[in-house]
Amino acid sequence: MSPKWILFIALACGSAYAEPVESVPTDNPRIREILSERGLGANLKTMSQSVATNTSGLITTAMGMIGIPYRRGGTSAETGFDCSGFVRAMYSDAVGHLLPRIAYEQAKATTTIEKKELEPGDLVFFNTMRRAFSHVGIYVGDGKFIHAPSRGKTVRVESMQSSYWAKRFNGARRVQVASSSHAESAAEMHFAVNVPQP
């Protein structure tokens, strides 16, 4: 018997122990039905809770850095931060995810989203040096972001609606983060939903 069918049977047998379909965090009833049949509702809920926990930890860690001075090339609270060093350090410390070092590279390594889709933990980019994605911060909600602004300033929260930042807004990105166990669960879920019926 092929490994695909062994996995399919194992997932199907596990459905008796699945979490009730109502608790699966999706609005699509067909997807909820499939996930419940395959015993994956609990996995999806766990992944959702993990994302919420990661986001909360990220924002809490970032807020704890308010007042740390800006330093060009800085990547830690001890040395000070520049904008991309701040974002990289927050994701590394709070989530365990290592982003590229430069703001422009961080933009390339993350997923483009619309401004209206912004959620806490997403990245916001600005054109502050006459080039795209030259400044980055972390969205904290309510139209505000936290960042390491520039020389002589400190890590702070600012409004994206202020005239300076509104004129320079350059795009929003989402960091796709998954721990190994949750990534494995996600892979199993994707595989199970697409396995042909026997």
MIDOSE-1310 file (N, C-alpha, C; in nm, 2 decimals, decimal comma, always signed):
residues 198
mspk	+0,08/-0,12/+0,00/+0,00/+0,00/+0,00/+0,09/+0,13/+0,00; +0,05/+0,22/-0,08/+0,14/+0,34/-0,09/+0,13/+0,43/+0,03; +0,23/+0,51/+0,06/+0,23/+0,60/+0,17/+0,11/+0,70/+0,17; +0,07/+0,74/+0,05/-0,05/+0,83/+0,04/-0,17/+0,77/+0,10
wilf	-0,20/+0,64/+0,06/-0,32/+0,58/+0,11/-0,31/+0,54/+0,26; -0,19/+0,51/+0,31/-0,17/+0,49/+0,45/-0,20/+0,62/+0,53; -0,15/+0,73/+0,48/-0,19/+0,86/+0,54/-0,34/+0,89/+0,54; -0,40/+0,86/+0,42/-0,54/+0,89/+0,40/-0,62/+0,80/+0,50
iala	-0,59/+0,67/+0,52/-0,66/+0,59/+0,61/-0,64/+0,63/+0,75; -0,52/+0,67/+0,79/-0,49/+0,71/+0,92/-0,57/+0,84/+0,95; -0,58/+0,93/+0,86/-0,65/+1,05/+0,88/-0,80/+1,03/+0,89; -0,85/+0,94/+0,80/-0,99/+0,90/+0,81/-1,03/+0,83/+0,94
cgsa	-0,94/+0,75/+0,99/-0,97/+0,68/+1,11/-0,97/+0,77/+1,23; -0,89/+0,88/+1,22/-0,88/+0,97/+1,33/-1,00/+1,06/+1,34; -1,09/+1,06/+1,24/-1,20/+1,15/+1,24/-1,30/+1,13/+1,35; -1,30/+1,01/+1,41/-1,38/+0,98/+1,53/-1,35/+1,06/+1,65
yaep	-1,22/+1,11/+1,65/-1,17/+1,19/+1,76/-1,16/+1,33/+1,73; -1,22/+1,38/+1,61/-1,20/+1,51/+1,57/-1,28/+1,61/+1,66; -1,24/+1,73/+1,67/-1,31/+1,83/+1,74/-1,44/+1,86/+1,67; -1,54/+1,90/+1,74/-1,67/+1,93/+1,67/-1,65/+2,03/+1,56
vesv	-1,72/+2,01/+1,45/-1,70/+2,09/+1,33/-1,73/+2,24/+1,35; -1,82/+2,27/+1,45/-1,85/+2,41/+1,48/-1,73/+2,49/+1,53; -1,63/+2,42/+1,59/-1,52/+2,49/+1,64/-1,41/+2,52/+1,54; -1,42/+2,46/+1,42/-1,32/+2,49/+1,32/-1,33/+2,63/+1,27
ptdn	-1,22/+2,71/+1,27/-1,23/+2,85/+1,24/-1,23/+2,88/+1,09; -1,34/+2,84/+1,02/-1,35/+2,88/+0,88/-1,50/+2,90/+0,85; -1,54/+2,99/+0,76/-1,67/+3,02/+0,73/-1,73/+2,93/+0,62; -1,64/+2,85/+0,55/-1,69/+2,77/+0,44/-1,74/+2,63/+0,50
prir	-1,87/+2,61/+0,49/-1,92/+2,48/+0,54/-1,86/+2,36/+0,48; -1,84/+2,36/+0,35/-1,78/+2,24/+0,28/-1,64/+2,21/+0,33; -1,56/+2,32/+0,36/-1,42/+2,29/+0,41/-1,43/+2,24/+0,55; -1,53/+2,29/+0,63/-1,54/+2,24/+0,77/-1,58/+2,10/+0,77
eils	-1,67/+2,06/+0,67/-1,72/+1,92/+0,66/-1,60/+1,83/+0,63; -1,52/+1,87/+0,53/-1,40/+1,79/+0,49/-1,31/+1,78/+0,60; -1,28/+1,89/+0,67/-1,18/+1,88/+0,78/-1,23/+1,79/+0,89; -1,36/+1,80/+0,92/-1,42/+1,72/+1,03/-1,41/+1,57/+0,99
ergl	-1,44/+1,54/+0,86/-1,44/+1,40/+0,81/-1,30/+1,35/+0,83; -1,20/+1,43/+0,80/-1,06/+1,39/+0,80/-0,99/+1,40/+0,94; -1,07/+1,45/+1,04/-1,01/+1,46/+1,17/-0,91/+1,58/+1,19; -0,93/+1,68/+1,11/-0,83/+1,79/+1,11/-0,88/+1,92/+1,17
ganl	-1,00/+1,92/+1,23/-1,05/+2,04/+1,29/-0,96/+2,09/+1,40; -0,92/+2,00/+1,49/-0,84/+2,04/+1,60/-0,70/+2,10/+1,56; -0,65/+2,04/+1,45/-0,52/+2,09/+1,40/-0,53/+2,23/+1,35; -0,64/+2,26/+1,28/-0,66/+2,40/+1,23/-0,68/+2,49/+1,34
ktms	-0,76/+2,45/+1,44/-0,78/+2,54/+1,55/-0,65/+2,57/+1,63; -0,57/+2,47/+1,64/-0,44/+2,48/+1,71/-0,35/+2,58/+1,63; -0,34/+2,57/+1,50/-0,26/+2,66/+1,42/-0,31/+2,80/+1,43; -0,45/+2,82/+1,44/-0,50/+2,95/+1,45/-0,46/+3,01/+1,58
qsva	-0,47/+2,93/+1,69/-0,43/+2,98/+1,82/-0,29/+3,02/+1,83; -0,20/+2,94/+1,76/-0,06/+2,96/+1,76/-0,03/+3,10/+1,69; -0,10/+3,12/+1,58/-0,08/+3,25/+1,51/-0,11/+3,37/+1,60; -0,23/+3,36/+1,67/-0,27/+3,46/+1,76/-0,17/+3,48/+1,87
tnts	-0,12/+3,37/+1,93/-0,02/+3,38/+2,04/+0,11/+3,44/+1,99; +0,15/+3,40/+1,87/+0,27/+3,46/+1,81/+0,26/+3,61/+1,79; +0,14/+3,65/+1,74/+0,12/+3,80/+1,71/+0,12/+3,87/+1,84; +0,05/+3,82/+1,94/+0,05/+3,89/+2,07/+0,19/+3,90/+2,13
glit	+0,26/+3,80/+2,13/+0,40/+3,80/+2,18/+0,49/+3,90/+2,10; +0,47/+3,90/+1,97/+0,55/+4,00/+1,88/+0,52/+4,14/+1,92; +0,39/+4,18/+1,93/+0,35/+4,31/+1,96/+0,40/+4,35/+2,10; +0,38/+4,26/+2,20/+0,43/+4,28/+2,34/+0,58/+4,31/+2,34
tamg	+0,65/+4,22/+2,27/+0,80/+4,24/+2,26/+0,84/+4,37/+2,20; +0,77/+4,41/+2,09/+0,80/+4,53/+2,02/+0,77/+4,65/+2,11; +0,66/+4,65/+2,18/+0,62/+4,76/+2,27/+0,72/+4,78/+2,38; +0,78/+4,67/+2,42/+0,88/+4,67/+2,53/+1,01/+4,74/+2,49
migi	+1,02/+4,77/+2,36/+1,14/+4,84/+2,31/+1,12/+4,99/+2,29; +1,00/+5,04/+2,32/+0,98/+5,18/+2,31/+1,08/+5,26/+2,39; +1,14/+5,36/+2,33/+1,24/+5,44/+2,40/+1,39/+5,40/+2,37; +1,41/+5,28/+2,30/+1,54/+5,24/+2,26/+1,59/+5,33/+2,15
pyrr	+1,71/+5,38/+2,16/+1,75/+5,48/+2,06/+1,78/+5,42/+1,92; +1,76/+5,50/+1,82/+1,79/+5,46/+1,68/+1,94/+5,46/+1,67; +1,99/+5,35/+1,60/+2,13/+5,35/+1,56/+2,14/+5,28/+1,42; +2,20/+5,35/+1,33/+2,22/+5,30/+1,20/+2,30/+5,17/+1,21
ggts	+2,24/+5,06/+1,15/+2,31/+4,93/+1,15/+2,28/+4,85/+1,28; +2,20/+4,91/+1,37/+2,17/+4,85/+1,50/+2,07/+4,74/+1,49; +2,10/+4,63/+1,57/+2,01/+4,51/+1,56/+1,97/+4,46/+1,70; +2,00/+4,54/+1,81/+1,96/+4,49/+1,94/+1,93/+4,60/+2,03
aetg	+1,86/+4,57/+2,14/+1,83/+4,67/+2,24/+1,95/+4,73/+2,30; +2,06/+4,65/+2,31/+2,19/+4,69/+2,37/+2,26/+4,80/+2,28; +2,25/+4,78/+2,15/+2,32/+4,87/+2,06/+2,23/+4,98/+2,01; +2,10/+4,96/+2,01/+2,00/+5,04/+1,94/+1,96/+4,97/+1,81
fdcs	+1,86/+5,03/+1,75/+1,80/+4,97/+1,62/+1,80/+5,07/+1,51; +1,81/+5,02/+1,39/+1,76/+5,09/+1,27/+1,63/+5,02/+1,24; +1,56/+5,07/+1,14/+1,42/+5,02/+1,11/+1,42/+4,87/+1,08; +1,50/+4,83/+0,99/+1,49/+4,68/+0,95/+1,56/+4,60/+1,06
gfvr	+1,66/+4,65/+1,13/+1,72/+4,57/+1,24/+1,62/+4,55/+1,35; +1,53/+4,65/+1,37/+1,42/+4,64/+1,47/+1,32/+4,53/+1,43; +1,28/+4,54/+1,31/+1,18/+4,44/+1,26/+1,24/+4,30/+1,27; +1,36/+4,29/+1,22/+1,42/+4,15/+1,22/+1,44/+4,10/+1,36
amys	+1,48/+4,18/+1,45/+1,50/+4,14/+1,59/+1,37/+4,10/+1,66; +1,26/+4,17/+1,63/+1,14/+4,14/+1,69/+1,08/+4,01/+1,64; +1,09/+3,98/+1,51/+1,05/+3,86/+1,46/+1,13/+3,74/+1,51; +1,26/+3,76/+1,52/+1,35/+3,66/+1,56/+1,33/+3,63/+1,71
davg	+1,32/+3,73/+1,79/+1,30/+3,71/+1,94/+1,17/+3,65/+1,98; +1,06/+3,71/+1,92/+0,93/+3,68/+1,96/+0,86/+3,56/+1,89; +0,91/+3,54/+1,76/+0,84/+3,43/+1,68/+0,94/+3,33/+1,64; +1,07/+3,36/+1,64/+1,17/+3,26/+1,60/+1,18/+3,25/+1,45
hllp	+1,14/+3,36/+1,38/+1,15/+3,36/+1,24/+1,25/+3,47/+1,19; +1,35/+3,43/+1,11/+1,45/+3,52/+1,07/+1,42/+3,58/+0,94; +1,40/+3,71/+0,94/+1,38/+3,79/+0,82/+1,51/+3,84/+0,76; +1,52/+3,88/+0,63/+1,64/+3,94/+0,58/+1,67/+4,06/+0,66
riay	+1,79/+4,11/+0,64/+1,84/+4,23/+0,72/+1,79/+4,36/+0,67; +1,78/+4,38/+0,54/+1,75/+4,51/+0,48/+1,60/+4,52/+0,45; +1,54/+4,64/+0,47/+1,40/+4,66/+0,45/+1,35/+4,62/+0,31; +1,42/+4,65/+0,21/+1,38/+4,62/+0,07/+1,37/+4,46/+0,06
eqak	+1,47/+4,40/+0,12/+1,47/+4,25/+0,11/+1,36/+4,19/+0,19; +1,33/+4,25/+0,30/+1,21/+4,21/+0,39/+1,08/+4,22/+0,31; +1,07/+4,32/+0,23/+0,95/+4,34/+0,14/+0,94/+4,23/+0,04; +1,06/+4,19/-0,02/+1,06/+4,08/-0,12/+1,03/+3,95/-0,06
attt	+1,07/+3,93/+0,07/+1,06/+3,80/+0,13/+0,92/+3,77/+0,20; +0,83/+3,87/+0,19/+0,70/+3,85/+0,25/+0,59/+3,87/+0,15; +0,47/+3,84/+0,20/+0,35/+3,84/+0,11/+0,28/+3,97/+0,10; +0,26/+4,02/-0,02/+0,19/+4,15/-0,04/+0,04/+4,13/+0,00
iekk	+0,00/+4,23/+0,08/-0,14/+4,24/+0,11/-0,19/+4,39/+0,09; -0,32/+4,40/+0,08/-0,38/+4,54/+0,07/-0,37/+4,61/+0,20; -0,37/+4,74/+0,20/-0,37/+4,82/+0,32/-0,49/+4,79/+0,41; -0,61/+4,77/+0,35/-0,73/+4,74/+0,43/-0,72/+4,60/+0,49
elep	-0,63/+4,52/+0,45/-0,61/+4,38/+0,51/-0,52/+4,38/+0,63; -0,46/+4,49/+0,66/-0,36/+4,50/+0,77/-0,41/+4,45/+0,90; -0,33/+4,36/+0,97/-0,36/+4,31/+1,10/-0,23/+4,33/+1,18; -0,25/+4,33/+1,32/-0,13/+4,35/+1,40/-0,02/+4,24/+1,37
gdlv	+0,10/+4,29/+1,36/+0,21/+4,20/+1,32/+0,25/+4,21/+1,18; +0,17/+4,26/+1,09/+0,20/+4,28/+0,95/+0,31/+4,39/+0,94; +0,38/+4,39/+0,83/+0,48/+4,49/+0,81/+0,43/+4,60/+0,72; +0,47/+4,73/+0,75/+0,43/+4,84/+0,67/+0,56/+4,91/+0,62
ffnt	+0,56/+4,94/+0,49/+0,68/+5,00/+0,43/+0,65/+5,14/+0,38; +0,76/+5,22/+0,38/+0,75/+5,36/+0,34/+0,87/+5,40/+0,25; +0,85/+5,49/+0,17/+0,95/+5,55/+0,08/+1,00/+5,67/+0,15; +1,11/+5,66/+0,22/+1,16/+5,78/+0,30/+1,30/+5,83/+0,24
mrra	+1,35/+5,75/+0,14/+1,48/+5,79/+0,09/+1,48/+5,79/-0,06; +1,36/+5,83/-0,12/+1,35/+5,84/-0,26/+1,37/+5,70/-0,33; +1,34/+5,60/-0,26/+1,34/+5,46/-0,32/+1,24/+5,38/-0,24; +1,18/+5,28/-0,32/+1,07/+5,20/-0,26/+1,13/+5,11/-0,15
fshv	+1,04/+5,10/-0,05/+1,07/+5,01/+0,07/+1,20/+5,04/+0,14; +1,22/+5,17/+0,16/+1,34/+5,22/+0,23/+1,32/+5,23/+0,38; +1,20/+5,21/+0,43/+1,17/+5,22/+0,57/+1,06/+5,12/+0,60; +1,07/+5,05/+0,72/+0,98/+4,95/+0,76/+0,94/+4,96/+0,91
giyv	+0,82/+4,92/+0,94/+0,77/+4,91/+1,08/+0,68/+4,80/+1,09; +0,63/+4,78/+1,21/+0,54/+4,67/+1,24/+0,40/+4,73/+1,28; +0,30/+4,69/+1,21/+0,16/+4,74/+1,23/+0,11/+4,68/+1,36; +0,06/+4,77/+1,45/+0,01/+4,73/+1,58/-0,14/+4,74/+1,59
gdgk	-0,21/+4,79/+1,49/-0,36/+4,80/+1,49/-0,40/+4,95/+1,50; -0,53/+4,98/+1,47/-0,58/+5,11/+1,48/-0,51/+5,21/+1,40; -0,45/+5,17/+1,29/-0,39/+5,27/+1,20/-0,25/+5,31/+1,25; -0,19/+5,24/+1,34/-0,06/+5,28/+1,40/+0,04/+5,17/+1,38
fiha	+0,17/+5,21/+1,38/+0,28/+5,12/+1,36/+0,39/+5,15/+1,46; +0,47/+5,05/+1,49/+0,59/+5,08/+1,58/+0,71/+5,06/+1,49; +0,81/+5,15/+1,52/+0,93/+5,14/+1,43/+1,05/+5,22/+1,50; +1,16/+5,20/+1,44/+1,28/+5,28/+1,48/+1,30/+5,39/+1,37
psrg	+1,26/+5,51/+1,40/+1,25/+5,62/+1,30/+1,37/+5,66/+1,23; +1,46/+5,73/+1,30/+1,58/+5,79/+1,24/+1,68/+5,84/+1,34; +1,79/+5,88/+1,30/+1,90/+5,93/+1,40/+1,84/+6,04/+1,49; +1,87/+6,02/+1,62/+1,83/+6,12/+1,72/+1,70/+6,09/+1,78
ktvr	+1,63/+5,98/+1,72/+1,49/+5,95/+1,77/+1,50/+5,81/+1,84; +1,39/+5,77/+1,89/+1,38/+5,64/+1,96/+1,27/+5,55/+1,91; +1,27/+5,42/+1,93/+1,16/+5,34/+1,89/+1,03/+5,39/+1,95; +0,93/+5,41/+1,86/+0,80/+5,47/+1,90/+0,69/+5,42/+1,82
vesm	+0,57/+5,45/+1,86/+0,44/+5,42/+1,79/+0,40/+5,55/+1,72; +0,36/+5,54/+1,59/+0,31/+5,65/+1,52/+0,19/+5,62/+1,44; +0,12/+5,72/+1,40/+0,00/+5,70/+1,32/+0,04/+5,70/+1,17; -0,02/+5,60/+1,10/+0,01/+5,60/+0,95/-0,07/+5,71/+0,88
qssy	-0,17/+5,77/+0,95/-0,25/+5,87/+0,89/-0,18/+6,01/+0,90; -0,07/+6,02/+0,98/-0,01/+6,15/+0,98/+0,04/+6,19/+0,84; +0,05/+6,32/+0,82/+0,07/+6,36/+0,68/+0,21/+6,31/+0,63; +0,31/+6,30/+0,71/+0,44/+6,25/+0,67/+0,43/+6,11/+0,62
wakr	+0,38/+6,02/+0,71/+0,37/+5,88/+0,68/+0,27/+5,84/+0,57; +0,16/+5,91/+0,57/+0,06/+5,88/+0,47/+0,11/+5,91/+0,33; +0,19/+6,02/+0,31/+0,24/+6,05/+0,18/+0,35/+5,95/+0,13; +0,41/+5,88/+0,23/+0,52/+5,80/+0,20/+0,49/+5,65/+0,20
fnga	+0,37/+5,62/+0,24/+0,33/+5,47/+0,25/+0,36/+5,40/+0,12; +0,42/+5,29/+0,13/+0,47/+5,22/+0,01/+0,42/+5,08/-0,01; +0,35/+5,03/+0,09/+0,29/+4,89/+0,08/+0,29/+4,82/+0,21; +0,21/+4,71/+0,21/+0,19/+4,63/+0,33/+0,23/+4,48/+0,30
rrvq	+0,29/+4,41/+0,39/+0,33/+4,28/+0,37/+0,29/+4,19/+0,49; +0,27/+4,06/+0,47/+0,25/+3,97/+0,58/+0,36/+3,87/+0,58; +0,41/+3,84/+0,70/+0,51/+3,74/+0,72/+0,45/+3,61/+0,74; +0,48/+3,51/+0,66/+0,42/+3,37/+0,68/+0,51/+3,30/+0,77
vass	+0,46/+3,27/+0,89/+0,53/+3,20/+1,00/+0,46/+3,08/+1,04; +0,54/+2,97/+1,05/+0,48/+2,84/+1,10/+0,59/+2,77/+1,17; +0,56/+2,72/+1,29/+0,65/+2,63/+1,36/+0,65/+2,50/+1,28; +0,76/+2,42/+1,31/+0,77/+2,29/+1,23/+0,65/+2,20/+1,25
shae	+0,60/+2,19/+1,38/+0,48/+2,10/+1,40/+0,36/+2,15/+1,34; +0,34/+2,29/+1,34/+0,22/+2,34/+1,28/+0,24/+2,34/+1,12; +0,36/+2,36/+1,07/+0,38/+2,35/+0,93/+0,35/+2,21/+0,88; +0,38/+2,11/+0,96/+0,35/+1,97/+0,93/+0,20/+1,94/+0,93
saae	+0,13/+2,00/+1,03/-0,01/+1,98/+1,03/-0,08/+2,05/+0,91; -0,02/+2,17/+0,88/-0,08/+2,24/+0,76/-0,06/+2,15/+0,63; +0,06/+2,10/+0,62/+0,09/+2,01/+0,50/+0,00/+1,89/+0,50; -0,02/+1,83/+0,62/-0,11/+1,72/+0,62/-0,26/+1,76/+0,58
mhfa	-0,30/+1,87/+0,63/-0,43/+1,92/+0,60/-0,45/+1,94/+0,45; -0,35/+2,01/+0,39/-0,35/+2,04/+0,25/-0,36/+1,90/+0,17; -0,27/+1,81/+0,21/-0,27/+1,68/+0,14/-0,40/+1,61/+0,16; -0,45/+1,61/+0,28/-0,57/+1,53/+0,31/-0,69/+1,58/+0,23
vnvp	-0,70/+1,71/+0,21/-0,82/+1,77/+0,14/-0,81/+1,74/+0,00; -0,69/+1,71/-0,06/-0,67/+1,69/-0,20/-0,65/+1,54/-0,24; -0,65/+1,45/-0,14/-0,64/+1,31/-0,17/-0,77/+1,26/-0,23; -0,76/+1,19/-0,34/-0,89/+1,14/-0,41/-0,96/+1,04/-0,32
qp	-1,09/+1,04/-0,32/-1,17/+0,94/-0,24/-1,14/+0,80/-0,29; -1,14/+0,70/-0,20/-1,12/+0,56/-0,24/-1,24/+0,51/-0,32
